Amino acid sequence: MKNKTKSTYCLKSLCQNVVGSFSEYYLLLFVAAIASSIFFLFSLFDTVSSIPDIRVETIVKEVKVNYSKYPKILVFVGDKGNRGKGKLVAVNTKEGSLDGAWDAISGVGGREDQRMSGPIPSQPTVNVIHYTVHTSPLTLSNPGIAGKFYKINPHLITIRGQTRGDFGIHADRNVPGTAGCVGIESEVDWQAFKALMADYKESGLKEVPLLVSYR
């Protein structure tokens, strides 16, 4: 009986010590858990820190994309002084990395509200959160496309009273420039982009967001 009483007393003392220690460090553990959660959330916005172009990182931070729904996004960044020329970048928001980056062109140097010559308008100017790109391409025979065409929605947009649309991502063929679509200039880059979109489709993604900005 004495050994049993002694064992019970030791067990009780051990439990009291554990509870006391937990109570003492409870606040610290709680703060650490909150800090970890905040760090995880902010890590979603560090997805483009490995690219030297700070503009892409800024765009991703500015636009409120549902990253749980869209683990992959595309970003087209045009030069402020030459809106036709830019970069198309694929961002993997889940793994915090880039899936690819390609030289691209949109329009032939016109304004965003100019049909057939202006670049695809940035989404803030047409009041949409983001465009979406289909991962299943169409096949078109137009001389400036002559191949796969990844449709961009919405199909039609209005900017400064002008209606534009029928945009897509395709290889920049025939003559340099597009009628507002995003054209990938290099054939090597085009093949890499198509392979990536095929991977996206195979993974179950029917569409991915497209952000457009000129800086």
C-alpha positions as CSV (number, residue, x, y, z in Angstrom):
1,M,0.0,0.0,0.0
2,K,2.9,2.4,0.8
3,N,4.5,1.7,-2.6
4,K,1.2,2.3,-4.3
5,T,0.6,5.5,-2.4
6,K,4.1,6.7,-3.2
7,S,3.7,5.9,-6.9
8,T,0.4,7.7,-7.0
9,Y,2.0,10.7,-5.3
10,C,4.9,10.8,-7.8
11,L,2.5,10.5,-10.8
12,K,0.4,13.3,-9.4
13,S,3.5,15.5,-8.9
14,L,4.7,14.8,-12.4
15,C,1.3,15.8,-13.9
16,Q,1.3,19.0,-11.8
17,N,4.8,19.8,-13.1
18,V,3.8,19.2,-16.7
19,V,0.6,21.3,-16.4
20,G,2.5,24.0,-14.6
21,S,5.2,24.1,-17.3
22,F,2.6,24.1,-20.0
23,S,0.8,27.0,-18.3
24,E,4.0,28.9,-18.0
25,Y,4.9,28.6,-21.6
26,Y,1.3,28.6,-23.0
27,L,1.5,32.2,-24.1
28,L,4.8,31.7,-25.7
29,L,3.6,28.6,-27.7
30,F,0.5,30.5,-28.7
31,V,2.5,33.5,-30.0
32,A,4.8,31.1,-31.9
33,A,1.9,29.4,-33.5
34,I,0.4,32.7,-34.7
35,A,3.8,33.8,-36.0
36,S,4.2,30.6,-37.9
37,S,0.8,31.0,-39.5
38,I,1.6,34.6,-40.5
39,F,4.9,33.6,-41.9
40,F,3.2,30.9,-44.1
41,L,0.7,33.4,-45.4
42,F,3.4,35.9,-46.3
43,S,5.4,33.2,-47.9
44,L,2.8,33.1,-50.6
45,F,3.8,36.6,-51.6
46,D,7.5,35.8,-51.9
47,T,6.9,33.6,-55.0
48,V,8.8,35.8,-57.4
49,S,11.7,36.9,-55.2
50,S,14.1,34.8,-57.3
51,I,13.5,36.9,-60.4
52,P,15.5,40.1,-60.8
53,D,12.5,42.0,-62.2
54,I,10.9,43.5,-59.1
55,R,7.8,44.5,-61.2
56,V,6.5,40.9,-61.2
57,E,6.7,40.6,-57.4
58,T,4.9,43.9,-57.0
59,I,2.1,42.9,-59.4
60,V,1.5,39.6,-57.6
61,K,1.3,41.4,-54.2
62,E,-1.1,44.0,-55.5
63,V,-3.7,41.7,-57.1
64,K,-5.9,39.6,-54.8
65,V,-5.8,36.2,-56.5
66,N,-7.3,33.2,-54.8
67,Y,-4.1,31.2,-54.5
68,S,-5.8,28.1,-53.0
69,K,-8.0,27.9,-56.2
70,Y,-5.2,29.0,-58.6
71,P,-1.8,27.6,-57.5
72,K,-0.4,28.7,-60.9
73,I,-0.7,32.2,-62.4
74,L,0.7,34.0,-65.5
75,V,1.9,37.5,-65.5
76,F,2.6,39.7,-68.6
77,V,4.7,42.7,-67.8
78,G,5.2,45.3,-70.5
79,D,7.8,48.1,-70.6
80,K,6.4,51.5,-69.7
81,G,8.1,53.2,-72.6
82,N,7.3,50.4,-75.2
83,R,4.1,48.7,-74.3
84,G,4.4,46.1,-77.0
85,K,7.5,44.5,-75.6
86,G,7.5,42.6,-72.3
87,K,7.9,39.3,-70.4
88,L,5.4,36.5,-69.8
89,V,6.1,34.8,-66.5
90,A,4.6,31.6,-65.0
91,V,4.5,31.7,-61.2
92,N,4.0,28.7,-59.0
93,T,2.4,30.1,-55.9
94,K,2.2,26.8,-54.1
95,E,5.9,26.0,-54.2
96,G,7.1,29.6,-54.2
97,S,9.0,29.3,-57.5
98,L,8.8,30.3,-61.2
99,D,7.8,27.7,-63.8
100,G,9.1,29.7,-66.7
101,A,9.7,33.2,-68.3
102,W,9.6,34.1,-71.9
103,D,10.1,37.2,-74.1
104,A,6.7,38.2,-75.4
105,I,5.0,41.0,-77.3
106,S,1.4,42.4,-77.3
107,G,0.1,44.9,-80.0
108,V,2.4,46.9,-82.3
109,G,2.9,49.9,-80.1
110,G,-0.5,51.5,-79.9
111,R,-2.5,52.5,-76.9
112,E,-4.5,50.1,-74.8
113,D,-7.8,51.4,-76.3
114,Q,-6.7,51.0,-79.9
115,R,-8.1,48.0,-81.7
116,M,-5.7,45.9,-83.8
117,S,-2.6,47.9,-82.7
118,G,-2.8,48.4,-78.9
119,P,-1.6,45.8,-76.4
120,I,-3.9,43.8,-74.2
121,P,-5.2,46.2,-71.6
122,S,-4.1,45.9,-68.0
123,Q,-6.9,44.4,-65.9
124,P,-7.4,47.5,-63.7
125,T,-8.3,49.6,-66.8
126,V,-11.1,47.2,-67.7
127,N,-12.3,46.6,-64.2
128,V,-11.6,42.9,-63.8
129,I,-9.5,41.2,-61.0
130,H,-7.6,39.1,-63.6
131,Y,-8.0,37.5,-67.0
132,T,-8.1,33.7,-67.3
133,V,-6.2,31.6,-69.8
134,H,-7.6,28.2,-71.0
135,T,-5.0,25.4,-70.7
136,S,-6.7,23.5,-73.6
137,P,-5.7,25.4,-76.8
138,L,-7.6,26.0,-80.0
139,T,-5.9,25.4,-83.4
140,L,-6.1,28.4,-85.7
141,S,-4.8,28.9,-89.3
142,N,-4.5,32.7,-89.2
143,P,-1.2,33.8,-90.7
144,G,-0.2,35.6,-87.5
145,I,-1.0,32.6,-85.4
146,A,-0.8,29.4,-87.5
147,G,-1.0,26.9,-84.7
148,K,-2.1,26.7,-81.0
149,F,-4.1,29.5,-79.5
150,Y,-4.7,29.7,-75.7
151,K,-7.9,31.7,-75.3
152,I,-8.0,34.6,-72.8
153,N,-11.3,35.5,-71.1
154,P,-13.3,37.7,-70.8
155,H,-13.8,37.4,-74.5
156,L,-14.7,41.1,-74.9
157,I,-13.8,44.1,-72.7
158,T,-14.5,47.8,-72.9
159,I,-11.8,50.4,-72.4
160,R,-12.5,54.2,-72.7
161,G,-15.6,53.5,-74.8
162,Q,-13.8,51.1,-77.1
163,T,-14.6,47.4,-77.3
164,R,-11.7,45.0,-77.7
165,G,-11.3,41.3,-77.3
166,D,-10.7,37.9,-78.8
167,F,-7.3,37.8,-77.1
168,G,-5.2,34.8,-76.6
169,I,-1.6,33.6,-76.1
170,H,0.1,32.3,-79.3
171,A,3.4,32.2,-81.1
172,D,4.4,35.5,-82.7
173,R,4.4,34.6,-86.4
174,N,4.3,36.3,-89.8
175,V,5.4,39.9,-88.8
176,P,6.4,41.1,-85.3
177,G,3.6,42.2,-83.1
178,T,0.0,41.2,-82.5
179,A,-3.5,42.6,-82.7
180,G,-3.6,42.7,-78.8
181,C,-2.8,39.0,-78.1
182,V,0.2,38.0,-76.1
183,G,2.7,36.6,-78.7
184,I,5.7,34.6,-77.6
185,E,8.6,35.6,-79.8
186,S,11.1,32.7,-79.7
187,E,10.1,29.3,-81.1
188,V,12.1,27.6,-78.4
189,D,10.2,29.6,-75.8
190,W,6.9,28.8,-77.5
191,Q,7.6,25.0,-77.3
192,A,8.5,25.4,-73.6
193,F,5.3,27.3,-72.9
194,K,3.1,24.7,-74.7
195,A,4.8,21.9,-72.7
196,L,4.1,23.8,-69.5
197,M,0.4,24.4,-70.3
198,A,0.1,20.7,-71.1
199,D,1.5,19.9,-67.7
200,Y,-1.0,22.3,-66.1
201,K,-3.9,20.7,-68.0
202,E,-2.7,17.2,-67.0
203,S,-2.6,18.3,-63.3
204,G,-6.3,19.2,-63.5
205,L,-6.1,22.9,-64.2
206,K,-8.6,24.0,-66.8
207,E,-7.6,27.7,-66.6
208,V,-5.0,29.9,-64.9
209,P,-5.2,33.6,-64.1
210,L,-3.4,36.1,-66.2
211,L,-2.3,39.5,-64.7
212,V,-1.3,42.3,-67.1
213,S,0.6,45.4,-66.1
214,Y,2.6,48.1,-67.8
215,R,5.4,49.8,-65.7
